[in-house]
């Protein structure tokens, strides 16, 4: 949708975003995308963390993300993996996430 990166819309220097629920940011992003004439078709997410083990939460995450994106749960894939002890995630200094989202242009009203 050409909206730029997350820091442009939710800068980490702005105190209003400190500790904010990521679902609030996701819903806001969906609104911004829709305002540009796009809709989410599907999403593929990879969560990278040595700890905690995220696999028990994957189904709940899929449901929450699907609800926030206004898509079926079948359109959301969430995978959890580790780096086998390598890097900052392997040292448990943080977690990482990768997302690929397919958008579709919403036809203009006739």
Secondary structure, DSSP 8 states (H G I E B T S, - for coil): -----HHHHS-TTSGGGTT--HHHHHHHHHHHHHHTTEEEEEEEEEEE-SSS--GGGHHHHHHHHHHHHTS-GGGEEEEEE--TT-HHHHTTS--EEEEEEEEEE-----
